[in-house]
Amino acid sequence: MQTSDMTAKMAEGHGFIAALDQSGGSTPKALAGYGVTEDAWSTEEEMFGLIHEMRARIIRSAAFTGDKVIGAILFERTMDGTVDGVPTPAALIAKGVVPFIKIDKGLEDEANGVQLMKPMPTLDALLTKAKALGVYGTKERSVINSANREGIAAVVAQQFAVGQQVLAHGMMPIIEPEVNIKSATRADCDTILCEEILKQLDALPEGQQVMLKLSLPVIPGTFDALVDHPKVLRVVALSGGYKRPEACAELARNRGIIASFSRALLEDLRAQMSDAEFDAALGEAIDQIHAGSTQKAVPVNA
């Protein structure tokens, strides 16, 4: 796939994005969910080797194809690795799946009800490397915990500043200001976030587009203006801690938004499964998430 083909697939593809980007502190939890306990490794390198093998098993699975999984977000170490001797981004592209790379380095401590991204002093080098490997875009995550407009505005401004850096490398940024679904002021967070994103979108130079990765809103349709905005290539949703059935049901209530799920995609997979069992479990998860992404419970013109 050429870059233009990847852009078309992201804009129009009938599927979802797999988030295979757990990193650092989230890796042991992801491995535990997969049935691999901490006594299975003694070094960080061994731990990352195990998580890479889990991701490689997903990518090589017959159930994992570009028909329903239109994109995948990778952790840097996964991007740098191989699947059956082929660089991971190339292995994805061969299956018709558009590769993205997680670029943020974690979160700052909370201030003004939000957590900004930590500095990324080596971002330009990472983007150059990723682009050379055929990676199409990036994903960067911040967190919003309460409806503080000053804090939310700062999150969105930082996200779009990083997005400009990504765009300068000829790559597509997925901007992810996650609203904590446990927030007591979640509905207000959604409203303020939408308003602040619209301000930043309107300020983007003509011809530029970004993607958005958002928590599923309390009120379905809250993000319709973002879905319809000409400077947004696609809006995707994170599962945010919902189990897969609930996440898919919430997703189906929001037109134009597709999934970018991690835990909700992987929750039934176990290292101990036979390949047939693994493919069947992954296929069932993919089918459910694909349905939530493409079969909406609201009219498409609602």
Backbone as numpy.savetxt, mean C-alpha at the origin, in Angstrom:
# Nx Ny Nz CAx CAy CAz Cx Cy Cz
6.31 -4.73 -19.13 5.47 -3.53 -19.13 6.34 -2.28 -19.13
6.02 -1.36 -20.03 6.63 -0.04 -20.02 5.94 0.83 -18.98
6.55 1.98 -18.67 5.95 2.87 -17.67 4.54 3.27 -18.06
4.31 3.53 -19.34 2.97 3.91 -19.80 1.97 2.79 -19.57
2.42 1.54 -19.75 1.54 0.39 -19.50 1.20 0.29 -18.01
2.19 0.56 -17.16 1.96 0.51 -15.72 0.99 1.60 -15.29
1.14 2.79 -15.86 0.22 3.89 -15.54 -1.20 3.52 -15.94
-1.36 2.93 -17.12 -2.69 2.53 -17.57 -3.28 1.47 -16.66
-2.44 0.53 -16.22 -2.93 -0.54 -15.34 -3.35 0.04 -14.00
-2.59 0.98 -13.47 -2.96 1.60 -12.20 -4.24 2.43 -12.33
-4.41 3.08 -13.46 -5.59 3.95 -13.64 -6.85 3.14 -13.88
-6.73 2.03 -14.61 -7.92 1.36 -15.13 -8.03 -0.10 -14.72
-6.99 -0.67 -14.11 -6.98 -2.09 -13.82 -8.07 -2.52 -12.84
-8.70 -3.64 -13.13 -9.76 -4.17 -12.26 -9.13 -5.15 -11.27
-8.57 -4.61 -10.21 -7.90 -5.45 -9.22 -7.49 -4.62 -8.03
-6.45 -5.09 -7.33 -6.01 -4.39 -6.12 -4.50 -4.49 -6.00
-3.96 -3.78 -5.03 -2.51 -3.76 -4.77 -2.22 -4.57 -3.51
-1.31 -5.51 -3.62 -0.87 -6.30 -2.47 0.23 -5.54 -1.74
0.07 -5.36 -0.43 1.08 -4.67 0.38 1.98 -5.73 1.03
3.15 -5.93 0.44 4.12 -6.93 0.93 5.33 -6.21 1.51
5.08 -5.21 2.35 6.15 -4.29 2.74 6.36 -4.20 4.24
5.95 -5.22 5.01 6.26 -5.18 6.44 7.78 -5.09 6.61
8.21 -4.27 7.56 9.65 -4.06 7.72 9.96 -3.82 9.18
11.23 -3.94 9.53 11.69 -3.59 10.87 10.89 -4.26 11.96
10.29 -3.43 12.83 9.59 -3.93 14.00 8.35 -4.75 13.68
7.76 -4.58 12.48 6.55 -5.33 12.13 6.86 -6.71 11.58
8.13 -7.00 11.28 8.47 -8.28 10.66 8.21 -9.47 11.59
8.64 -9.45 12.87 8.34 -10.60 13.74 6.85 -10.88 13.85
6.03 -9.84 13.91 4.59 -10.03 14.00 4.05 -10.67 12.72
4.57 -10.21 11.58 4.13 -10.79 10.30 4.54 -12.25 10.22
5.74 -12.58 10.67 6.19 -13.97 10.66 5.38 -14.82 11.63
5.06 -14.28 12.79 4.26 -15.03 13.76 2.89 -15.37 13.17
2.29 -14.40 12.47 1.02 -14.65 11.82 1.11 -15.73 10.76
2.30 -15.88 10.20 2.56 -16.88 9.16 2.92 -18.24 9.76
3.01 -18.29 11.09 3.32 -19.55 11.76 4.79 -19.78 12.00
5.60 -18.70 11.94 7.05 -18.81 12.17 7.38 -18.04 13.44
7.77 -18.74 14.48 8.03 -18.12 15.78 9.46 -17.60 15.86
9.72 -16.78 16.88 11.01 -16.09 16.96 12.19 -17.02 17.21
11.93 -18.25 17.65 13.05 -19.18 17.82 13.52 -19.77 16.48
12.88 -19.36 15.38 13.27 -19.85 14.06 14.45 -19.08 13.49
14.84 -17.96 14.14 16.00 -17.20 13.66 16.80 -16.69 14.84
18.08 -16.44 14.57 18.96 -15.93 15.63 19.58 -14.59 15.26
19.48 -14.19 14.01 20.01 -12.90 13.57 18.95 -12.17 12.75
19.16 -10.88 12.62 18.25 -10.07 11.81 18.25 -10.54 10.36
19.45 -10.92 9.86 19.54 -11.38 8.48 18.70 -12.64 8.27
18.73 -13.55 9.24 17.93 -14.77 9.13 16.44 -14.43 9.17
16.07 -13.46 10.02 14.67 -13.04 10.10 14.20 -12.49 8.76
14.99 -11.60 8.17 14.59 -11.02 6.89 14.62 -12.07 5.78
15.48 -13.07 5.91 15.48 -14.16 4.95 14.19 -14.94 4.98
13.65 -15.14 6.17 12.40 -15.87 6.32 11.21 -15.07 5.75
11.19 -13.77 6.02 10.09 -12.97 5.50 10.20 -12.85 3.98
11.42 -12.82 3.47 11.57 -12.78 2.01 11.06 -14.06 1.38
11.33 -15.20 2.02 10.84 -16.46 1.46 9.32 -16.52 1.48
8.70 -15.95 2.52 7.24 -15.87 2.53 6.73 -15.06 1.35
7.35 -13.91 1.11 6.91 -13.06 0.01 7.19 -13.71 -1.34
8.33 -14.38 -1.46 8.65 -15.08 -2.71 7.63 -16.18 -2.98
7.20 -16.88 -1.93 6.20 -17.93 -2.08 4.88 -17.35 -2.58
4.52 -16.18 -2.08 3.31 -15.50 -2.55 3.44 -15.13 -4.03
4.58 -14.52 -4.38 4.76 -14.03 -5.75 4.79 -15.18 -6.75
5.41 -16.30 -6.39 5.49 -17.42 -7.34 4.21 -18.25 -7.39
3.29 -18.03 -6.46 2.05 -18.80 -6.42 1.25 -18.63 -7.70
0.63 -19.71 -8.15 -0.24 -19.64 -9.33 -1.44 -18.75 -9.10
-1.81 -18.53 -7.82 -2.96 -17.68 -7.50 -2.65 -16.19 -7.63
-1.38 -15.85 -7.65 -0.93 -14.46 -7.62 -0.60 -14.02 -9.05
-1.55 -13.38 -9.73 -1.34 -12.96 -11.11 -1.82 -11.53 -11.29
-1.41 -10.93 -12.39 -1.80 -9.56 -12.70 -3.24 -9.38 -13.10
-3.98 -10.49 -13.21 -5.39 -10.38 -13.53 -6.18 -9.74 -12.39
-5.83 -10.11 -11.16 -6.54 -9.59 -9.99 -5.65 -8.76 -9.08
-4.35 -9.05 -9.05 -3.38 -8.27 -8.27 -2.65 -7.37 -9.25
-3.03 -6.11 -9.32 -2.47 -5.23 -10.35 -1.17 -4.57 -9.91
-0.89 -4.59 -8.59 0.34 -3.99 -8.10 0.77 -4.64 -6.79
2.02 -4.42 -6.42 2.54 -4.94 -5.14 3.55 -3.94 -4.59
3.45 -3.68 -3.28 4.38 -2.78 -2.60 5.42 -3.63 -1.87
6.68 -3.32 -2.10 7.78 -4.10 -1.55 8.55 -3.31 -0.50
9.10 -4.03 0.47 10.12 -3.51 1.38 11.44 -3.48 0.61
12.34 -2.56 0.98 13.59 -2.40 0.22 14.37 -3.71 0.11
14.46 -4.46 1.20 15.20 -5.72 1.15 14.54 -6.72 0.19
13.22 -6.69 0.12 12.52 -7.56 -0.82 12.82 -7.13 -2.25
12.81 -5.85 -2.49 13.15 -5.33 -3.82 14.56 -5.76 -4.23
15.48 -5.74 -3.27 16.87 -6.08 -3.56 17.09 -7.58 -3.73
16.11 -8.40 -3.31 16.24 -9.85 -3.39 15.78 -10.40 -4.72
15.67 -11.72 -4.78 15.26 -12.40 -6.00 14.15 -13.41 -5.71
13.43 -13.77 -6.74 12.45 -14.85 -6.70 12.86 -15.85 -7.76
13.33 -17.00 -7.32 13.83 -18.04 -8.24 14.89 -17.48 -9.17
15.79 -16.68 -8.59 16.92 -16.16 -9.35 16.64 -14.90 -10.15
15.41 -14.43 -10.14 15.04 -13.22 -10.89 14.84 -12.08 -9.91
15.38 -10.88 -10.18 15.14 -9.75 -9.26 13.64 -9.59 -8.99
13.29 -9.34 -7.74 11.88 -9.33 -7.35 11.02 -8.41 -8.21
11.44 -7.16 -8.50 10.58 -6.33 -9.36 10.34 -6.96 -10.73
11.37 -7.57 -11.31 11.22 -8.21 -12.62 10.29 -9.42 -12.54
10.36 -10.16 -11.41 9.46 -11.30 -11.22 8.01 -10.84 -11.16
7.76 -9.70 -10.52 6.40 -9.14 -10.48 5.95 -8.71 -11.87
6.80 -7.99 -12.56 6.45 -7.49 -13.89 6.13 -8.64 -14.83
6.89 -9.74 -14.71 6.65 -10.91 -15.56 5.26 -11.50 -15.34
4.70 -11.27 -14.14 3.35 -11.77 -13.84 2.28 -10.71 -14.08
2.68 -9.57 -14.63 1.73 -8.51 -14.90 1.38 -7.66 -13.70
2.26 -7.67 -12.68 2.02 -6.94 -11.43 2.98 -5.75 -11.36
2.45 -4.56 -11.13 3.24 -3.33 -11.11 3.95 -3.20 -9.76
5.29 -3.05 -9.74 6.02 -2.97 -8.47 6.14 -1.55 -7.91
5.95 -1.45 -6.59 6.15 -0.22 -5.82 7.14 -0.53 -4.70
7.72 0.53 -4.11 8.66 0.36 -3.01 8.27 1.27 -1.84
8.25 0.71 -0.65 8.03 1.49 0.58 9.29 2.30 0.85
9.16 3.61 1.03 10.35 4.45 1.17 10.49 5.10 2.54
9.41 5.17 3.33 9.55 5.88 4.61 10.40 5.08 5.59
10.99 5.79 6.53 11.90 5.18 7.52 11.26 5.13 8.90
9.93 5.09 8.93 9.24 5.04 10.21 8.70 6.40 10.61
8.15 6.46 11.82 7.39 7.62 12.27 8.06 8.36 13.41
7.87 9.67 13.42 8.28 10.50 14.56 7.31 10.26 15.72
7.68 10.73 16.91 6.76 10.69 18.04 5.55 11.59 17.75
4.43 11.27 18.39 3.21 12.03 18.12 3.33 13.48 18.60
2.84 14.38 17.77 2.71 15.81 18.11 1.52 16.35 17.34
0.72 17.18 17.98 -0.49 17.73 17.36 -1.40 16.63 16.82
-1.44 15.51 17.52 -2.35 14.44 17.16 -1.93 13.60 15.97
-0.68 13.78 15.48 -0.23 13.04 14.30 1.20 12.56 14.49
1.61 11.66 13.62 3.00 11.22 13.57 3.52 11.45 12.15
4.44 12.39 12.05 5.08 12.67 10.77 6.09 11.57 10.44
6.55 11.55 9.19 7.59 10.62 8.79 8.95 11.11 9.27
9.80 10.16 9.63 11.18 10.50 9.96 11.91 10.98 8.71
13.01 11.71 8.88 13.77 12.17 7.71 14.25 11.00 6.84
14.38 11.27 5.55 14.84 10.26 4.59 16.04 10.79 3.82
17.21 10.90 4.48 18.35 11.55 3.84 18.90 10.81 2.63
18.63 9.51 2.52 19.16 8.73 1.39 18.08 8.43 0.35
17.00 9.21 0.36 15.87 8.90 -0.52 16.25 8.96 -2.00
17.00 9.98 -2.40 17.34 10.09 -3.82 18.10 8.86 -4.31
19.00 8.35 -3.50 19.76 7.15 -3.89 18.84 5.94 -4.00
17.90 5.82 -3.06 16.95 4.71 -3.10 16.07 4.80 -4.34
15.60 5.99 -4.67 14.75 6.15 -5.83 15.51 5.83 -7.12
16.76 6.24 -7.19 17.57 5.93 -8.37 17.73 4.42 -8.53
18.02 3.74 -7.43 18.19 2.28 -7.47 16.88 1.59 -7.86
15.79 2.02 -7.24 14.49 1.40 -7.51 14.09 1.59 -8.97
14.25 2.79 -9.48 13.91 3.07 -10.87 14.69 2.17 -11.81
15.97 1.97 -11.52 16.81 1.13 -12.37 16.36 -0.33 -12.36
15.71 -0.75 -11.27 15.21 -2.12 -11.16 13.82 -2.29 -11.78
13.27 -1.21 -12.32 11.97 -1.29 -12.96 10.80 -0.98 -12.06
11.07 -0.47 -10.84 10.00 -0.13 -9.91 9.26 1.10 -10.42
7.93 1.04 -10.38 7.09 2.10 -10.95 6.86 3.25 -9.98
6.67 2.93 -8.68 6.30 3.99 -7.75 6.71 3.69 -6.33
6.25 4.54 -5.42 6.65 4.47 -4.02 5.43 4.51 -3.12
5.65 4.21 -1.83 4.61 4.39 -0.82 5.25 4.93 0.44
4.63 5.95 1.03 5.18 6.57 2.24 4.05 6.82 3.23
4.23 6.41 4.48 3.14 6.38 5.46 3.37 7.35 6.62
2.32 8.11 6.94 2.21 8.90 8.16 0.97 8.42 8.91
0.78 8.87 10.14 -0.39 8.42 10.92 -1.08 9.63 11.55
-2.42 9.62 11.48 -3.26 10.65 12.08 -4.07 10.00 13.19
-3.90 10.50 14.42 -4.57 9.91 15.58 -5.75 10.73 16.09
-5.78 12.02 15.79 -6.89 12.84 16.27 -7.13 14.00 15.32
-8.31 14.61 15.43 -8.76 15.62 14.47 -8.18 16.99 14.79
-6.86 17.10 14.66 -6.15 18.35 14.86 -5.77 18.89 13.48
-6.43 19.97 13.06 -6.21 20.44 11.69 -4.74 20.82 11.44
-4.12 21.46 12.41 -2.71 21.84 12.23 -1.85 20.61 11.99
-2.08 19.56 12.80 -1.31 18.35 12.64 -1.59 17.66 11.32
-2.86 17.57 10.93 -3.23 16.90 9.68 -2.67 17.67 8.49
-2.74 19.00 8.54 -2.18 19.81 7.46 -0.68 19.57 7.32
0.02 19.42 8.46 1.46 19.16 8.43 1.77 17.79 7.81
0.97 16.80 8.17 1.15 15.46 7.59 1.00 15.51 6.07
-0.08 16.16 5.62 -0.36 16.19 4.18 0.71 17.00 3.44
1.13 18.11 4.01 2.18 18.92 3.38 3.47 18.13 3.25
3.85 17.40 4.31 5.06 16.60 4.25 4.93 15.49 3.20
3.77 14.85 3.16 3.55 13.79 2.19 3.71 14.32 0.76
3.13 15.46 0.46 3.21 15.99 -0.89 4.62 16.49 -1.21
5.36 16.96 -0.22 6.75 17.37 -0.46 7.59 16.15 -0.85
7.40 15.05 -0.14 8.11 13.82 -0.51 7.62 13.34 -1.89
6.32 13.47 -2.12 5.77 13.08 -3.42 6.42 13.83 -4.57
6.73 15.12 -4.37 7.41 15.90 -5.41 8.81 15.35 -5.68
9.48 14.91 -4.63 10.80 14.31 -4.79 10.71 13.03 -5.61
9.68 12.25 -5.36 9.46 11.01 -6.10 9.14 11.30 -7.56
8.24 12.25 -7.79 7.87 12.62 -9.15 9.07 13.11 -9.96
10.00 13.78 -9.28 11.20 14.28 -9.97 12.08 13.15 -10.50
11.91 11.96 -9.95 12.65 10.78 -10.42 11.84 9.99 -11.47
10.71 10.56 -11.90 9.90 9.88 -12.89 9.14 8.70 -12.34
8.82 8.75 -11.04 8.11 7.66 -10.39 6.79 8.17 -9.81
5.89 7.23 -9.49 4.56 7.58 -9.00 4.48 7.42 -7.49
4.22 8.48 -6.74 4.10 8.37 -5.29 2.71 7.91 -4.86
2.66 6.94 -3.95 1.43 6.64 -3.23 1.53 7.35 -1.89
0.71 8.36 -1.72 0.71 9.20 -0.51 -0.22 8.54 0.50
0.32 8.22 1.70 -0.46 7.45 2.68 -0.52 8.16 4.03
-1.47 9.06 4.22 -1.72 9.63 5.54 -2.80 8.79 6.25
-2.38 7.77 6.96 -3.32 6.81 7.56 -4.04 7.41 8.76
-5.38 7.31 8.76 -6.16 7.67 9.93 -6.31 6.42 10.79
-5.91 6.52 12.04 -6.04 5.42 12.98 -7.52 5.07 13.15
-7.90 3.84 12.81 -9.33 3.50 12.87 -9.84 3.41 14.31
-8.95 3.47 15.29 -9.37 3.48 16.69 -9.51 4.90 17.24
-9.28 5.90 16.40 -9.37 7.30 16.84 -10.79 7.64 17.27
-10.92 8.33 18.40 -12.23 8.76 18.89 -12.83 9.86 18.01
-11.99 10.51 17.20 -12.46 11.59 16.34 -12.27 11.23 14.86
-12.43 9.95 14.56 -12.09 9.44 13.24 -12.87 10.11 12.10
-14.17 10.30 12.27 -14.98 10.90 11.20 -14.50 12.33 10.90
-14.18 13.08 11.95 -13.66 14.43 11.75 -12.28 14.40 11.09
-11.48 13.41 11.47 -10.17 13.24 10.81 -10.35 13.05 9.31
-11.30 12.20 8.93 -11.57 11.95 7.51 -11.91 13.23 6.77
-12.77 14.04 7.37 -13.23 15.27 6.73 -12.08 16.25 6.55
-11.33 16.48 7.63 -10.20 17.42 7.56 -9.16 16.92 6.58
-8.88 15.62 6.62 -7.87 15.05 5.72 -8.26 15.27 4.26
-9.51 15.02 3.93 -9.97 15.23 2.56 -9.77 16.68 2.13
-10.12 17.61 3.00 -9.98 19.03 2.69 -8.52 19.41 2.46
-7.63 18.90 3.31 -6.20 19.25 3.19 -5.58 18.62 1.95
-5.99 17.39 1.62 -5.47 16.76 0.40 -5.93 17.53 -0.83
-7.19 17.96 -0.84 -7.69 18.72 -1.99 -6.89 20.01 -2.20
-6.51 20.66 -1.11 -5.69 21.88 -1.23 -4.36 21.56 -1.92
-3.72 20.47 -1.49 -2.42 20.10 -2.07 -2.57 19.64 -3.53
-3.64 18.92 -3.82 -3.87 18.49 -5.20 -4.06 19.69 -6.12
-4.83 20.66 -5.66 -5.09 21.84 -6.49 -3.81 22.63 -6.75
-2.83 22.50 -5.85 -1.56 23.22 -6.00 -0.55 22.47 -6.85
-0.84 21.22 -7.18 0.09 20.45 -8.02 0.17 21.06 -9.41
1.35 21.06 -10.00 1.46 21.55 -11.38 0.60 20.73 -12.33
0.11 21.38 -13.37 -0.69 20.68 -14.38 0.12 19.52 -14.97
-0.56 18.42 -15.17 0.10 17.25 -15.76 0.65 16.28 -14.75
0.75 16.68 -13.48 1.24 15.78 -12.45 0.07 15.06 -11.79
0.32 13.79 -11.43 -0.65 13.00 -10.70 0.03 12.26 -9.56
-0.75 11.94 -8.53 -0.30 11.10 -7.43 -1.34 10.02 -7.21
-0.98 9.02 -6.42 -1.94 8.06 -5.91 -2.12 8.31 -4.42
-3.25 7.90 -3.88 -3.54 8.08 -2.46 -3.85 6.73 -1.83
-3.32 6.50 -0.63 -3.65 5.30 0.14 -4.23 5.79 1.47
-5.51 5.50 1.69 -6.24 6.07 2.81 -6.92 4.98 3.63
-7.17 5.27 4.89 -8.00 4.40 5.71 -9.43 4.47 5.20
-10.14 3.36 5.26 -11.54 3.37 4.85 -12.33 4.34 5.73
-13.12 5.23 5.15 -13.76 6.29 5.93 -14.93 5.78 6.76
-15.23 6.51 7.83 -16.39 6.19 8.66 -17.67 6.28 7.84
-17.78 7.34 7.05 -18.96 7.56 6.22 -18.60 7.22 4.77
-19.19 6.18 4.20 -18.88 5.83 2.81 -19.09 7.02 1.88
-18.18 7.18 0.94 -18.28 8.28 -0.01 -17.56 9.54 0.41
-17.00 9.55 1.62 -16.29 10.74 2.11 -15.19 11.18 1.14
-14.55 10.22 0.49 -13.41 10.54 -0.36 -13.76 10.58 -1.85
-15.05 10.71 -2.16 -15.45 10.74 -3.58 -14.76 11.86 -4.35
-14.58 13.02 -3.72 -13.94 14.14 -4.41 -12.50 13.82 -4.77
-11.86 12.99 -3.97 -10.49 12.57 -4.26 -10.47 11.54 -5.38
-11.42 10.61 -5.35 -11.53 9.60 -6.41 -11.71 10.29 -7.76
-12.48 11.36 -7.79 -12.83 12.04 -9.05 -11.80 13.09 -9.48
-10.83 13.40 -8.63 -9.91 14.51 -8.93 -8.98 14.15 -10.09
-8.82 15.03 -11.07 -7.98 14.70 -12.23 -6.49 14.51 -11.91
-6.06 14.99 -10.76 -4.64 14.82 -10.40 -4.41 13.60 -9.52
-5.43 12.77 -9.36 -5.30 11.51 -8.62 -5.42 10.35 -9.61
-4.36 9.56 -9.73 -4.38 8.42 -10.64 -5.30 7.32 -10.10
-5.21 7.05 -8.79 -6.05 6.02 -8.17 -6.06 6.23 -6.67
-7.17 5.92 -6.04 -7.26 5.89 -4.58 -7.32 4.44 -4.14
-6.45 4.08 -3.21 -6.43 2.72 -2.66 -6.64 2.82 -1.15
-7.05 1.71 -0.56 -7.37 1.71 0.87 -6.54 0.67 1.60
-6.12 1.01 2.83 -5.48 0.03 3.69 -6.53 -0.64 4.55
-6.21 -1.84 5.03 -7.19 -2.56 5.85 -7.22 -2.01 7.27
-6.11 -1.43 7.74 -6.11 -0.67 8.98 -6.39 -1.45 10.25
-6.26 -2.77 10.21 -6.55 -3.57 11.39 -7.85 -4.34 11.30
-8.69 -4.02 10.31 -9.90 -4.81 10.10 -9.52 -6.22 9.66
-10.28 -7.21 10.08 -10.18 -8.54 9.49 -10.70 -8.48 8.05
-10.29 -9.45 7.24 -10.59 -9.37 5.81 -12.08 -9.23 5.49
-13.00 -10.00 6.07 -14.41 -9.84 5.68 -14.94 -8.42 5.92
-14.59 -7.84 7.08 -15.05 -6.49 7.39 -14.38 -5.46 6.49
-13.08 -5.65 6.25 -12.35 -4.72 5.37 -12.95 -4.73 3.97
-13.26 -5.92 3.45 -13.84 -6.02 2.11 -15.23 -5.42 2.05
-16.02 -5.61 3.12 -17.36 -5.04 3.16 -17.30 -3.51 3.17
-16.39 -2.95 3.98 -16.23 -1.50 4.03 -15.74 -0.98 2.68
-14.81 -1.70 2.07 -14.27 -1.30 0.77 -15.36 -1.24 -0.28
-16.26 -2.22 -0.27 -17.32 -2.29 -1.28 -18.30 -1.13 -1.17
-18.31 -0.45 -0.02 -19.23 0.69 0.16 -18.66 2.00 -0.40
-17.45 1.96 -0.90 -16.78 3.17 -1.38 -16.42 3.02 -2.85
-17.13 3.75 -3.69 -16.91 3.62 -5.13 -15.53 4.14 -5.52
-14.97 3.51 -6.53 -13.72 4.00 -7.10 -12.47 3.72 -6.28
-12.61 3.11 -5.10 -11.46 2.83 -4.24 -11.16 1.33 -4.28
-9.91 0.98 -4.50 -9.49 -0.41 -4.51 -8.62 -0.68 -3.29
-8.39 -1.94 -3.01 -7.64 -2.32 -1.81 -6.13 -2.19 -2.02
-5.45 -1.93 -0.93 -4.00 -2.16 -0.82 -3.79 -2.78 0.55
-4.16 -4.05 0.66 -4.20 -4.73 1.95 -2.91 -5.51 2.21
-2.57 -5.61 3.50 -1.42 -6.39 3.94 -1.90 -7.53 4.83
-2.21 -7.21 6.10 -2.66 -8.26 7.02 -3.91 -8.97 6.51
-4.84 -8.21 5.95 -6.08 -8.82 5.47 -5.84 -9.77 4.30
-4.75 -9.58 3.58 -4.39 -10.49 2.49 -3.70 -11.75 3.02
-2.87 -11.58 4.03 -1.98 -12.66 4.48 -2.51 -13.47 5.65
-3.64 -13.08 6.24 -4.03 -13.60 7.55 -4.26 -15.11 7.59
-4.59 -15.75 6.47 -4.85 -17.19 6.48 -3.67 -18.03 5.99
-2.56 -17.41 5.65 -1.41 -18.14 5.10 -0.50 -18.64 6.22
-0.01 -19.86 6.08 0.86 -20.47 7.09 2.05 -21.16 6.40
3.20 -21.04 7.01 4.41 -21.66 6.46 4.27 -23.17 6.34
3.48 -23.77 7.22 3.36 -25.22 7.29 2.44 -25.79 6.20
1.76 -24.94 5.45 0.84 -25.41 4.42 1.60 -26.07 3.27
0.98 -27.07 2.67 1.48 -27.58 1.40 1.30 -26.51 0.34
1.97 -26.65 -0.79 1.81 -25.65 -1.85 0.37 -25.56 -2.31
-0.31 -26.69 -2.40 -1.71 -26.69 -2.82 -2.59 -25.95 -1.81
-2.35 -26.19 -0.52 -3.12 -25.51 0.53 -2.83 -24.01 0.51
-1.56 -23.68 0.35 -1.14 -22.29 0.32 -1.79 -21.56 -0.85
-1.73 -22.15 -2.04 -2.31 -21.52 -3.22 -3.81 -21.35 -3.07
-4.48 -22.35 -2.47 -5.92 -22.26 -2.28 -6.29 -21.15 -1.32
-5.56 -21.04 -0.19 -5.83 -19.99 0.80 -5.55 -18.61 0.23
-4.44 -18.48 -0.49 -4.11 -17.20 -1.10 -5.13 -16.84 -2.17
-5.53 -17.82 -2.96 -6.51 -17.57 -4.01 -7.84 -17.10 -3.45
-8.26 -17.70 -2.32 -9.52 -17.28 -1.70 -9.43 -15.85 -1.20
-8.30 -15.49 -0.57 -8.11 -14.13 -0.09 -8.11 -13.14 -1.25
-7.40 -13.48 -2.32 -7.34 -12.61 -3.50 -8.72 -12.41 -4.09
-9.50 -13.49 -4.18 -10.85 -13.38 -4.75 -11.73 -12.45 -3.91
-11.65 -12.58 -2.58 -12.48 -11.75 -1.71 -12.09 -10.27 -1.81
-10.79 -10.00 -1.81 -10.32 -8.60 -1.87 -10.59 -8.01 -3.25
-10.44 -8.83 -4.28 -10.76 -8.38 -5.64 -12.23 -8.01 -5.74
-13.10 -8.82 -5.13 -14.54 -8.53 -5.18 -14.85 -7.21 -4.48
-14.25 -6.97 -3.30 -14.47 -5.71 -2.59 -13.97 -4.51 -3.37
-12.94 -4.75 -4.19 -12.36 -3.66 -4.98 -13.15 -3.35 -6.24
-13.83 -4.36 -6.78 -14.44 -4.20 -8.11 -15.95 -4.33 -8.13
-16.54 -4.96 -7.11 -17.99 -5.14 -7.06 -18.54 -4.27 -5.92
-18.97 -3.10 -6.29 -19.33 -2.11 -5.29 -20.80 -2.22 -4.87
-21.04 -1.91 -3.61 -22.39 -1.96 -3.05 -23.12 -0.62 -3.26
-22.49 0.28 -4.02 -23.11 1.57 -4.36 -23.08 1.71 -5.87
-24.03 2.43 -6.47 -23.97 2.67 -7.93 -22.69 3.38 -8.30
-22.13 3.07 -9.45 -20.85 3.67 -9.83 -20.97 5.18 -10.03
-22.17 5.68 -10.27 -22.34 7.13 -10.44 -22.90 7.80 -9.18
-22.83 7.06 -8.02 -23.37 7.64 -6.78 -22.49 8.76 -6.29
